[in-house]
Amino acid sequence: MVGVTTLPPSFLGIPVRRTEDPRFLRGDGRYLENVAIPGALRAVFVRSIMAHARVNALETATAREMPGVVTVITAADLDLVPQPPAGNVAGDYLRPILAADRVRYVGEPLAMVVASSLAEAADAAELVQADYDPLPAVTDLEAAARDDAPLLFPDQDTNVADTFGTEGDEDPLVGSDIVVRGRFVNQRLAPASMEPNAIAVVPEADGAFTVWVSTQVPFDVRNDVAEALGLDRSLVRTIAPDVGGGFGAKLVIYPEYLVVAVAAQQLGRPVRWFESRSESMVTMTHGRGQVQTVALGASRDGRIVGLDVSLLADMGAYPQSAYLPPITQEMLCGVYDIPRVRCRGASVVTNATPVAPYRGAGRPEAAALIERAVDMLADELEMDPAEVRRRNLIPAAAFPFTTSVGTTYDTGDYGLALDEALRIARYDELRAEQRARRERDDHEVLGVGISIYVEITAFAEQEFGSVRVGADGTVTVLTGISPHGQGHETSLAQIASGVLRVPLESVRVIHSDTGVVPKGKGTYGSRSLQLGGSAVFERSSEVLSHARTVAAHALEVDGADVVLDEAGFHPAGAPDRAIAWAEVARIATSHGDGSALEAQGMFREHGSTFPFGAHVSVVEVDLLTGDVRPVRHVAVDDCGRILNPMLVDGQVHGGLAQGIAQALFEEVRYDDVGNPMTSTFTTYLLPSAAELPPFETFHTETPTPLNPLGAKGIGESATIGSTPAVQNAVVDALSHLGVRHVDLPLSPERVWAALRTARRTGRTGD
């Protein structure tokens, strides 16, 4: 493994305010709809109103005659190959760019109307008529997996697009004194980013194209648009301006992008598309969507013996993200030393919006599964849930540690995170208050939930970075990562500033523009600081080394005697002889070989990193109504070495909001024939700040040896850790009444129903 480099002390752990914020606070953010594109036409998509149907005909003549309409494009007008499924899917579960003979979910695009204005395009789109023959639809995941289910792809003979699992059939529960069993639902979620999907494609005079797009992966968009247009990639410049949230859903290359690009090419005019909120709720990819059948075996003293799991994962209509469920399998052990694990998994297509990565992408599902199972074990053993966890944690001295499913964790100290969370929450006092309320027979009971999580970030990938010092002493950083709210401009400037010892305001960070940045992977999987940041750190270090050599030559001293501080480069002990960065840059550029103070290249991380943490949720549950009120949430997260605590806490706050929202509010639902029932914010519940508890955020720091910063990811951690903590807290509040489990989201109706069942039968959740 790579050793940790000793870093200058000037920028680690320093809370620097986001340099991006002033332009946002002034209203100067440049989102896609703010980009002025003279003469741009507007596109509106015609979408299926059926969840599953044959399409006999598509009548567009009336729409074509509407005022302002320039063209109507259907599948017959395109020569684009369908999008393939994920690489682990063996069958031809292909996604058409526009549906032709069959539609497979409500919202699937059938045609695109292009007009002079948005209103004209929308009016004309209403007049495009499809002749459907309805087919049986299936949105229930377990029903879709059965042999007698209606088939989305009849040529494949099954809706099961992929199966996966651990090797061997040995029963992992052999030797258990006690086995707890459960069926858990990790519900389907809508990303609901502040800025919906959007793209604008502009033909240029030289035959090239400029693509403006709200995406996390501008280079992927460039590549796919270039292929669709039959152009070399150098002729397509893709720019992601200020992106209003992504959460994984903007990793997808949506078919709409390609249709808009083809229209711009055919018409020779700019074409732009911006989806409405209600459109976005059914067409932007969804997240999560698993049914988990779990058996956890243990000895009488609380030691876990084995875990047996069956996973069914909902892929929606097209299994383009079937690589996600195996990530859940990869993280099944969580923070525990579980000797044996058996997993059987299946990725299933359903007549619903396709599923893709959503904040955590496979890891939250694993954390929710194991943390619920451990709480159920503690309940069965009549042991404190904190104690059961402590007895099974992977010890700090065991790292790097390979779990029984073959995942190797880099570093960790799970016991420290748990102890800190319990101490900060005043766990013993909470338990005492809980007992007192129960003894008083209060109708508002207290619940305390614990969750310890570990997740995987960076996925052993690489990222581009370059650093250049100009003749005026300013620094330009190019990066292949692509922010959508994380504060990358601040963090990367902080790294370059710290290494080169220049003022933060003299560093300019350029990203998300394939016409300026030569290569990049984008932002996902909490990879940005450890990969993109490490690339900038290494390039900054190379520039510094070169500059020191140049300065030594100019000062006529040995390079080892050159000191860099606030005064500039100078011989040790002689700050009066200092020369500034601008002078060093001028000398370097004027050398006979033309070399400048610039370095560029890729940073590759030889392994994945595994952030972790412990959360404690405190809730009050009204036994009369089932209403849940979160009153406290303590989060102790460990993302390795921290660069900027303000940015880290910002990511934790956002993650907590989304994780708690999954626990209590959010759920995508369909009726029996596949109609969306939660396509607006009146039916799909998102919490405001008023519905969320105070956040108490703390951190431990366990550096990784896999990158020079010692950093791990933080963008998804709090989402992963918070949901099971809240779920455990609600069940804990009701456990004395016989409630054993309540599925997500923990709505008042669902909690009240669980209480009613418990009172009638003496138990629930079996």
C-alpha positions in Angstrom: 0.0 0.0 0.0 1.0 3.6 -0.6 2.5 5.4 2.4 0.9 8.5 3.8 2.8 11.6 2.8 3.7 14.2 5.4 1.6 17.2 4.6 2.2 20.9 5.2 0.2 21.9 8.2 -1.3 25.0 6.6 -4.5 23.5 5.2 -5.5 20.3 7.0 -8.5 20.6 9.3 -8.9 24.3 8.6 -12.6 25.5 8.3 -12.5 27.6 5.2 -15.7 29.2 3.9 -16.9 28.1 0.5 -15.5 30.3 -2.2 -18.5 29.4 -4.3 -21.1 30.8 -2.0 -20.9 34.6 -2.7 -22.1 34.1 -6.3 -25.0 31.9 -5.2 -26.0 34.3 -2.4 -26.0 37.2 -5.0 -28.2 35.1 -7.3 -25.3 34.9 -9.8 -25.3 31.1 -10.0 -25.4 29.8 -13.6 -27.8 26.9 -13.8 -28.8 25.6 -17.2 -31.9 27.7 -17.6 -29.8 30.8 -16.8 -27.6 30.1 -19.8 -28.6 32.5 -22.6 -28.7 30.7 -26.0 -29.9 33.1 -28.7 -32.3 31.5 -31.1 -32.7 28.3 -29.2 -35.7 26.1 -29.9 -37.6 24.4 -27.1 -38.2 20.6 -26.9 -41.0 18.9 -25.1 -41.3 15.1 -24.9 -44.5 13.1 -25.4 -44.6 10.4 -22.8 -46.4 7.1 -22.3 -49.5 7.3 -20.1 -49.5 3.5 -19.9 -47.3 1.4 -17.7 -47.2 -1.5 -20.2 -48.7 -1.6 -23.7 -48.1 -2.3 -27.3 -47.9 0.9 -29.4 -49.9 0.3 -32.6 -49.5 3.8 -34.1 -48.4 7.3 -33.2 -50.3 10.1 -34.8 -48.2 13.3 -35.1 -49.8 15.1 -38.1 -51.9 17.5 -36.1 -49.0 18.4 -33.8 -46.8 19.2 -36.8 -49.3 21.8 -38.0 -49.5 23.7 -34.7 -48.1 27.2 -34.6 -44.4 27.5 -33.9 -43.7 23.7 -34.3 -40.5 23.1 -36.2 -40.4 19.3 -36.1 -41.8 16.2 -34.3 -39.3 13.4 -33.9 -40.3 9.7 -33.3 -38.3 6.5 -33.2 -38.8 6.2 -36.9 -36.8 9.4 -37.4 -33.8 8.2 -35.4 -30.9 5.9 -36.4 -29.7 5.4 -32.8 -28.8 2.0 -31.3 -30.6 1.2 -28.0 -28.9 1.7 -24.7 -27.5 -1.6 -23.3 -28.2 -3.0 -19.8 -25.5 -3.1 -17.2 -22.5 -5.3 -18.0 -23.5 -8.0 -15.6 -26.8 -8.6 -17.4 -26.6 -11.4 -19.9 -29.9 -10.9 -21.7 -30.9 -8.3 -24.3 -32.8 -6.0 -22.0 -32.2 -3.0 -24.3 -33.6 0.4 -23.7 -34.8 2.2 -26.9 -33.9 5.9 -27.3 -37.6 6.5 -28.1 -40.2 3.8 -27.5 -41.6 2.4 -30.7 -43.5 -0.9 -30.5 -43.9 -1.2 -26.7 -43.8 1.0 -23.6 -42.7 -0.3 -20.3 -43.4 2.5 -17.7 -45.5 5.6 -17.3 -43.3 8.5 -18.5 -41.3 6.6 -21.1 -40.6 9.0 -24.0 -42.4 8.3 -27.3 -41.7 11.4 -29.3 -40.2 14.9 -29.0 -41.8 18.1 -30.3 -39.5 21.0 -31.1 -41.0 24.5 -31.4 -40.1 28.2 -31.2 -41.3 28.5 -27.6 -41.9 26.2 -24.6 -45.6 26.9 -24.6 -46.0 26.1 -28.3 -44.0 22.9 -27.9 -46.1 21.9 -24.9 -49.4 22.6 -26.7 -48.4 20.6 -29.7 -47.2 17.7 -27.5 -50.7 17.4 -26.1 -52.0 16.6 -29.6 -49.7 13.7 -30.3 -51.9 10.6 -30.0 -50.7 7.0 -29.3 -52.9 4.0 -30.1 -52.2 1.5 -27.3 -53.1 -2.1 -26.7 -52.7 -2.4 -22.9 -50.7 -5.2 -21.5 -50.6 -6.6 -17.9 -48.3 -4.5 -15.8 -46.3 -5.5 -12.7 -44.8 -3.1 -10.3 -44.7 -5.4 -7.3 -41.1 -6.6 -7.1 -41.8 -10.1 -5.7 -44.6 -10.7 -8.1 -42.4 -9.6 -11.0 -39.8 -12.2 -10.1 -42.3 -15.1 -10.3 -42.4 -17.5 -13.2 -46.0 -16.6 -14.1 -45.4 -12.8 -14.0 -46.3 -10.6 -17.1 -43.0 -10.3 -19.0 -41.5 -6.9 -19.9 -39.2 -8.6 -22.4 -41.0 -11.7 -23.8 -37.9 -12.8 -25.7 -36.1 -13.2 -22.4 -38.6 -15.5 -20.8 -38.1 -13.9 -17.4 -38.1 -10.6 -15.6 -35.0 -11.6 -13.6 -32.3 -9.7 -15.5 -29.4 -10.9 -13.3 -28.7 -13.2 -10.4 -25.7 -13.1 -8.1 -24.6 -14.6 -4.8 -21.9 -15.9 -2.6 -20.2 -19.2 -3.4 -21.2 -22.4 -1.7 -24.4 -23.8 -0.3 -23.2 -24.3 3.3 -25.8 -23.2 5.8 -24.3 -20.2 7.6 -26.6 -20.6 10.6 -25.3 -24.0 11.7 -24.2 -23.9 15.3 -26.5 -21.0 16.2 -28.3 -21.1 19.5 -30.8 -18.5 18.3 -31.9 -17.3 14.9 -33.9 -14.1 14.2 -35.7 -13.7 10.9 -37.1 -10.8 9.1 -38.4 -9.4 5.8 -37.3 -5.8 5.2 -38.4 -3.4 2.5 -36.1 -0.7 1.4 -38.5 1.5 -0.4 -38.1 3.1 -3.8 -37.2 6.8 -3.6 -37.2 9.8 -6.0 -34.0 12.0 -6.0 -36.0 15.2 -6.3 -33.0 17.4 -7.0 -33.6 21.1 -6.8 -32.8 21.4 -10.5 -34.5 18.8 -12.7 -33.0 17.3 -15.8 -31.9 19.7 -18.5 -29.8 19.9 -21.7 -29.1 22.3 -24.5 -27.2 21.5 -27.7 -25.8 24.2 -29.8 -24.4 23.7 -33.3 -21.3 25.8 -34.0 -20.2 27.3 -37.2 -17.2 25.0 -37.6 -19.3 21.8 -37.4 -18.7 21.3 -33.7 -21.3 21.2 -31.0 -21.5 22.8 -27.5 -23.6 20.8 -25.0 -24.8 22.4 -21.9 -26.1 19.8 -19.5 -27.0 19.4 -15.8 -24.9 16.3 -15.1 -22.4 14.8 -12.7 -20.4 13.2 -15.6 -19.8 15.7 -18.4 -17.2 13.5 -20.2 -19.6 10.6 -20.4 -22.2 12.9 -21.9 -19.7 14.2 -24.4 -18.8 10.6 -25.4 -22.3 9.4 -25.9 -23.5 12.6 -27.7 -20.5 12.4 -30.0 -21.3 8.7 -30.8 -25.0 9.6 -31.4 -24.0 12.4 -33.8 -21.3 10.3 -35.6 -18.6 12.8 -34.6 -15.2 12.7 -33.2 -15.2 13.5 -29.5 -13.1 16.5 -30.1 -16.0 18.1 -31.9 -18.3 18.0 -28.9 -17.7 20.3 -26.0 -19.7 19.5 -22.9 -20.2 22.0 -20.1 -21.9 21.4 -16.8 -22.6 24.8 -15.3 -23.8 25.1 -11.7 -25.7 21.9 -11.2 -28.6 22.0 -8.8 -28.2 18.6 -7.2 -27.7 15.2 -8.6 -27.5 12.5 -5.8 -26.6 9.9 -8.4 -29.5 10.4 -10.7 -27.5 12.7 -12.9 -24.9 10.0 -13.6 -27.3 8.6 -16.2 -27.0 9.4 -19.9 -30.7 9.9 -20.5 -32.2 9.0 -23.9 -33.6 12.5 -24.0 -30.1 13.9 -24.2 -29.4 12.1 -27.4 -32.7 13.0 -29.1 -32.1 16.7 -28.3 -28.6 16.4 -29.8 -29.9 14.7 -33.0 -32.6 17.4 -33.4 -30.0 20.1 -33.1 -27.9 18.4 -35.7 -30.8 17.8 -38.1 -32.1 21.4 -37.8 -28.8 23.2 -37.6 -30.2 25.2 -34.7 -29.8 25.2 -30.9 -32.4 23.0 -29.1 -32.9 22.9 -25.3 -35.0 20.8 -23.0 -35.8 21.4 -19.3 -38.1 19.0 -17.6 -41.0 20.0 -15.3 -41.1 18.9 -11.7 -44.0 16.5 -12.2 -42.2 15.1 -15.3 -39.0 14.7 -13.3 -40.7 12.7 -10.6 -41.6 9.9 -13.1 -38.7 10.2 -15.6 -35.6 10.9 -13.6 -34.3 7.6 -12.3 -35.3 6.4 -8.9 -33.2 4.9 -6.1 -33.2 2.0 -3.6 -36.0 -0.5 -4.1 -35.2 -3.8 -2.4 -37.0 -6.6 -0.6 -34.6 -8.4 1.8 -35.3 -11.7 3.5 -32.8 -12.1 6.4 -31.9 -14.7 9.0 -29.2 -13.9 11.6 -27.8 -16.6 13.8 -26.0 -16.1 17.1 -24.9 -17.8 20.3 -26.7 -17.2 23.6 -24.0 -14.7 24.6 -24.7 -12.5 21.6 -21.9 -13.6 19.3 -23.0 -13.6 15.7 -22.5 -17.0 14.0 -23.8 -16.4 10.5 -26.0 -14.4 8.2 -28.4 -15.8 5.5 -29.8 -13.3 3.0 -32.0 -13.2 0.0 -32.1 -10.0 -2.0 -34.6 -8.9 -4.6 -33.7 -5.6 -6.3 -36.1 -3.5 -8.4 -34.5 -2.2 -11.6 -37.6 -0.6 -13.0 -38.2 -1.0 -16.7 -34.6 -1.2 -17.8 -31.7 -2.9 -15.8 -29.0 -0.4 -16.8 -27.9 -0.2 -13.1 -28.0 -3.8 -12.3 -24.4 -3.4 -10.9 -25.9 -1.8 -7.8 -27.4 -4.9 -5.9 -24.0 -6.7 -5.8 -22.7 -3.7 -3.9 -25.3 -4.5 -1.3 -23.9 -8.0 -1.1 -20.4 -6.7 -0.9 -21.3 -4.7 2.3 -23.6 -7.2 4.0 -21.3 -7.8 7.0 -21.3 -4.1 8.0 -19.0 -3.4 10.9 -19.2 -6.9 12.3 -16.9 -9.9 12.3 -19.5 -12.4 10.9 -17.8 -15.8 10.2 -20.2 -17.0 7.5 -22.5 -15.2 5.1 -24.7 -16.7 2.4 -26.5 -14.4 -0.1 -28.8 -15.1 -3.0 -29.7 -12.1 -5.1 -31.7 -11.2 -8.2 -32.2 -7.9 -10.1 -35.7 -7.7 -11.5 -37.4 -5.5 -14.1 -40.8 -4.0 -13.3 -43.2 -1.6 -15.1 -41.8 1.4 -13.3 -39.3 4.2 -13.7 -35.7 2.8 -14.1 -33.6 2.6 -10.9 -30.1 4.0 -10.8 -27.6 5.2 -8.2 -29.1 7.3 -5.4 -27.0 8.7 -2.5 -25.3 5.7 -1.1 -26.0 3.4 -4.1 -26.3 -0.1 -2.7 -24.6 0.6 0.6 -27.6 2.1 2.5 -29.6 -1.0 1.7 -26.9 -3.2 3.3 -26.6 -1.0 6.4 -30.3 -1.0 6.9 -30.4 -4.8 6.6 -27.7 -5.7 9.1 -28.5 -2.9 11.6 -32.2 -4.0 11.8 -31.2 -7.6 12.1 -28.7 -6.8 14.9 -31.4 -4.9 16.8 -33.8 -7.8 16.4 -31.2 -10.1 17.8 -30.7 -7.8 20.8 -34.4 -7.8 21.4 -34.6 -11.6 21.2 -31.7 -12.0 23.6 -33.0 -9.2 25.9 -29.7 -7.5 25.7 -28.9 -3.9 25.2 -28.4 -3.2 21.5 -25.2 -1.3 22.1 -23.7 -4.3 23.9 -24.6 -6.8 21.2 -22.9 -4.5 18.7 -19.8 -4.1 20.8 -19.4 -7.8 21.1 -19.3 -8.3 17.4 -17.4 -5.3 16.1 -14.3 -5.9 14.0 -11.4 -4.8 16.3 -9.3 -1.8 15.4 -6.2 -4.0 15.5 -7.5 -6.3 12.7 -7.3 -3.8 9.8 -6.9 -4.2 6.9 -9.7 -6.7 7.4 -11.3 -9.0 4.8 -14.9 -10.0 5.5 -16.5 -13.3 4.8 -18.0 -12.0 1.5 -14.5 -11.0 0.4 -14.5 -7.2 0.9 -11.3 -5.8 2.3 -11.7 -2.8 4.6 -8.7 -0.4 4.8 -8.8 1.1 8.3 -11.3 1.5 11.0 -12.0 2.0 14.7 -15.7 1.2 15.0 -15.6 0.9 18.8 -14.4 4.4 19.2 -17.1 5.8 17.0 -19.8 3.9 19.0 -18.4 5.0 22.4 -18.3 8.6 21.3 -21.9 8.5 19.9 -23.2 6.9 23.1 -21.2 9.4 25.3 -22.4 12.5 23.4 -26.0 11.2 23.4 -25.9 10.5 27.1 -27.2 7.0 26.4 -27.7 5.9 30.0 -29.8 9.0 30.7 -31.9 8.4 27.6 -32.6 4.8 28.7 -33.6 6.1 32.2 -36.0 8.6 30.7 -37.4 5.9 28.5 -38.1 3.7 31.5 -39.7 6.5 33.4 -42.1 7.3 30.6 -43.1 3.7 30.3 -43.7 3.5 34.0 -45.9 6.6 33.8 -47.8 5.1 30.9 -47.2 8.2 28.8 -48.8 8.2 25.4 -45.7 9.9 24.0 -43.0 7.2 24.4 -39.3 7.6 23.8 -37.2 5.5 21.4 -33.5 5.3 21.1 -31.9 3.8 18.0 -28.3 2.9 17.2 -26.7 2.4 13.9 -23.1 1.7 13.1 -22.2 1.6 9.4 -19.3 1.2 7.1 -19.4 2.1 3.4 -17.2 1.8 0.3 -16.0 4.9 -1.5 -13.8 5.7 -4.5 -14.0 2.1 -5.8 -10.2 1.9 -6.6 -10.5 4.4 -9.5 -8.4 7.3 -10.9 -8.9 11.0 -11.6 -7.2 13.8 -13.5 -5.7 17.0 -12.1 -3.4 19.7 -13.3 -1.8 22.7 -11.6 -0.2 25.7 -13.3 1.4 28.8 -11.9 1.0 31.8 -14.2 3.4 34.7 -14.8 1.5 36.8 -12.4 1.8 34.3 -9.6 -1.8 33.1 -9.7 -2.6 29.4 -9.8 -4.9 27.6 -12.1 -6.2 24.1 -11.2 -8.0 21.9 -13.7 -9.9 18.9 -12.3 -11.9 16.0 -13.8 -14.3 15.9 -10.9 -17.6 17.7 -11.4 -19.4 19.3 -8.5 -23.1 19.6 -7.9 -23.1 21.4 -4.5 -20.2 19.8 -2.6 -17.8 22.7 -2.5 -15.0 21.3 -4.7 -13.8 24.7 -5.8 -13.0 25.5 -2.2 -11.4 22.2 -1.3 -9.2 22.0 -4.3 -8.1 25.6 -4.0 -7.4 24.9 -0.3 -5.1 22.0 -1.3 -3.2 24.0 -3.9 -3.0 27.0 -1.6 -1.6 24.9 1.2 1.0 23.1 -0.8 2.2 26.1 -2.8 1.8 28.6 0.1 -0.2 31.1 -1.9 -3.3 33.0 -0.9 -6.5 31.0 -1.4 -8.0 33.8 -3.5 -5.1 33.5 -6.0 -6.2 30.0 -6.9 -8.7 29.4 -9.7 -10.3 26.0 -10.0 -11.8 25.0 -13.5 -14.0 22.0 -13.8 -16.9 20.5 -15.8 -15.9 21.8 -19.2 -14.5 19.2 -21.6 -13.2 22.0 -23.9 -10.8 23.1 -21.2 -10.2 20.1 -18.9 -8.6 17.3 -21.0 -10.1 14.3 -19.2 -12.1 13.3 -16.2 -14.5 10.8 -14.6 -16.9 13.1 -12.7 -18.4 13.0 -9.3 -20.0 10.0 -7.7 -19.3 7.4 -5.0 -17.8 10.0 -2.6 -14.7 9.9 -4.7 -13.9 13.6 -5.2 -11.4 14.6 -2.5 -9.5 11.3 -2.2 -9.1 11.0 -6.0 -9.5 14.5 -7.4 -8.0 16.1 -4.4 -5.0 13.7 -4.3 -4.4 14.4 -8.0 -4.2 18.2 -7.2 -2.0 17.5 -4.2 0.4 15.5 -6.2 0.5 17.9 -9.1 0.9 20.9 -6.7 3.8 19.0 -5.1 5.4 18.5 -8.5 5.1 22.1 -9.4 6.6 23.1 -6.0 9.6 20.8 -6.6 10.2 22.3 -10.1 9.8 25.8 -8.7 12.3 25.1 -5.9 14.8 24.0 -8.5 14.3 27.1 -10.6 14.5 29.4 -7.5 17.7 27.6 -6.4 19.3 28.3 -9.7 18.2 32.0 -9.7 19.4 32.4 -6.1 22.7 30.5 -6.8 22.2 28.1 -3.9 21.6 24.4 -3.5 18.0 23.3 -3.9 18.0 21.8 -0.4 18.8 25.3 1.0 15.7 27.0 -0.5 12.9 27.8 1.8 9.3 28.7 0.8 7.2 30.8 3.2 5.1 33.9 3.1 8.0 36.0 1.9 8.6 33.7 -1.1 11.5 31.5 -2.1 14.7 32.3 -0.3 17.9 30.8 1.1 17.4 29.5 4.6 17.9 32.4 7.1 17.9 35.0 4.3 14.3 36.2 3.7 15.6 39.5 2.4 16.7 37.7 -0.7 13.3 36.2 -1.4 11.8 36.0 -4.9 8.1 35.7 -5.4 6.1 33.0 -7.3 5.6 35.4 -10.2 9.3 35.8 -10.7 10.0 32.1 -10.4 7.2 31.4 -13.0 8.7 34.0 -15.3 12.2 32.5 -15.1 10.8 29.0 -15.6 8.9 30.0 -18.7 11.9 31.9 -20.2 14.2 28.8 -20.0 15.5 27.6 -23.3 13.3 24.5 -23.2 10.2 26.6 -22.7 9.2 24.6 -19.6 6.6 26.3 -17.3 5.5 25.7 -13.8 2.9 23.2 -14.7 2.1 19.6 -14.0 -0.8 17.3 -15.0 -1.7 13.7 -14.7 -3.8 11.0 -13.1 -4.0 9.9 -9.6 -4.9 6.2 -9.1 -6.0 4.8 -5.8 -5.0 1.1 -5.5 -7.9 0.0 -3.4 -11.2 1.4 -2.1 -11.7 3.3 1.1 -14.2 2.5 3.8 -15.6 5.4 5.8 -17.7 4.5 8.9 -19.5 6.0 11.8 -22.1 5.5 14.6 -25.4 7.3 14.8 -27.9 7.6 17.7 -31.4 8.7 16.9 -33.9 9.8 19.6 -37.6 9.9 18.7 -40.9 10.4 20.4 -43.8 8.3 19.2 -47.5 9.2 19.9 -49.2 6.0 20.8 -52.6 7.5 20.0 -51.9 8.6 16.5 -48.7 6.8 15.4 -47.0 10.1 14.8 -43.2 10.1 15.0 -41.2 13.2 16.0 -37.4 13.0 15.8 -36.0 15.0 18.7 -32.2 14.4 18.5 -29.8 12.9 16.1 -26.1 12.3 17.1 -23.8 11.5 14.2 -20.2 10.5 14.7 -18.7 10.0 11.3 -15.1 9.1 10.2 -14.0 10.0 6.7 -10.3 9.7 7.4 -8.2 12.8 7.6 -10.4 15.9 7.3 -9.4 18.8 5.0 -12.2 21.3 5.7 -14.5 20.7 8.6 -17.1 23.1 7.3 -17.5 21.2 4.0 -17.6 17.9 5.9 -20.3 19.1 8.2 -22.3 20.4 5.2 -22.2 17.0 3.6 -23.2 15.4 6.9 -26.2 17.8 7.3 -27.4 17.1 3.8 -27.0 13.4 4.2 -28.8 13.3 7.5 -31.7 15.2 5.9 -32.0 12.6 3.2 -31.5 9.6 5.4 -34.1 10.7 8.0 -36.4 11.6 5.1 -36.2 8.0 3.9 -36.9 6.7 7.4 -40.0 8.8 8.0 -41.4 10.4 4.9 -40.3 9.5 1.3 -41.7 6.6 -0.8 -42.5 6.2 -4.5 -45.7 4.3 -4.9 -47.6 2.8 -7.9 -51.2 1.5 -8.1 -52.0 -2.0 -9.3 -51.8 -1.1 -13.0 -48.6 0.8 -12.7 -49.9 4.4 -12.4 -47.6 6.6 -10.3 -49.3 7.7 -7.1 -46.5 10.0 -5.9 -45.7 12.2 -8.8 -45.9 15.6 -7.1 -44.8 17.1 -3.8 -48.3 16.9 -2.5 -48.1 13.1 -2.5 -44.4 12.5 -2.4 -43.5 13.8 1.1 -40.2 15.8 1.6 -39.5 17.2 5.0 -38.6 20.8 5.6 -36.2 21.9 8.3 -39.2 22.1 10.7 -39.7 18.3 10.5 -36.0 17.5 11.2 -34.3 17.3 14.6 -31.3 19.2 15.7 -28.1 17.6 14.2 -25.2 17.0 16.6 -22.3 16.2 14.3 -18.9 14.9 15.5 -16.0 13.1 13.9 -13.2 10.7 14.5 -10.3 10.6 12.1 -8.8 7.3 11.0 -6.6 8.1 8.0 -6.3 5.7 5.1 -2.9 4.7 3.7 -4.4 4.5 0.1 -4.0 8.2 -0.8 -1.6 11.0 0.2 -4.3 13.0 1.9 -5.4 10.1 4.1 -8.9 11.0 3.1 -12.1 8.9 2.6 -15.4 9.9 1.3 -18.1 11.8 3.3 -20.8 12.7 0.7 -23.0 9.6 1.3 -22.0 8.5 4.8 -24.7 10.3 6.9 -27.4 9.1 4.6 -26.3 5.5 5.1 -25.9 5.7 8.9 -29.0 7.7 9.7 -31.9 5.7 8.2 -31.4 2.5 10.2 -30.8 4.6 13.4 -34.2 6.3 13.0 -35.9 3.0 12.1 -34.4 1.3 15.1 -35.4 4.2 17.3 -39.1 3.9 16.3 -39.2 0.2 16.8 -37.4 0.6 20.1 -40.1 3.0 21.3 -42.7 0.4 20.6 -40.9 -2.7 21.6 -42.4 -2.9 25.1 -45.8 -3.2 23.4 -44.7 -6.2 21.2 -43.8 -4.4 18.0 -40.8 -6.3 16.4 -40.4 -4.5 13.1 -42.0 -1.7 11.0 -41.1 -1.2 7.4 -39.9 2.1 5.9 -41.1 4.8 5.7 -42.4 5.0 9.3 -45.5 7.0 8.5 -48.1 7.5 11.2 -50.5 5.2 9.4 -47.9 2.4 9.3 -46.8 2.9 12.9 -50.4 3.0 14.1 -51.2 -0.2 12.2 -48.2 -1.9 13.8 -49.4 -0.9 17.2 -52.9 -2.1 16.5 -51.6 -5.5 15.3 -49.4 -5.8 18.4 -52.3 -5.0 20.7 -54.5 -7.6 19.0 -52.0 -10.4 18.6 -49.3 -9.6 21.1 -46.6 -9.2 18.4 -46.0 -7.9 14.9 -43.3 -7.8 12.2 -42.6 -11.6 12.2 
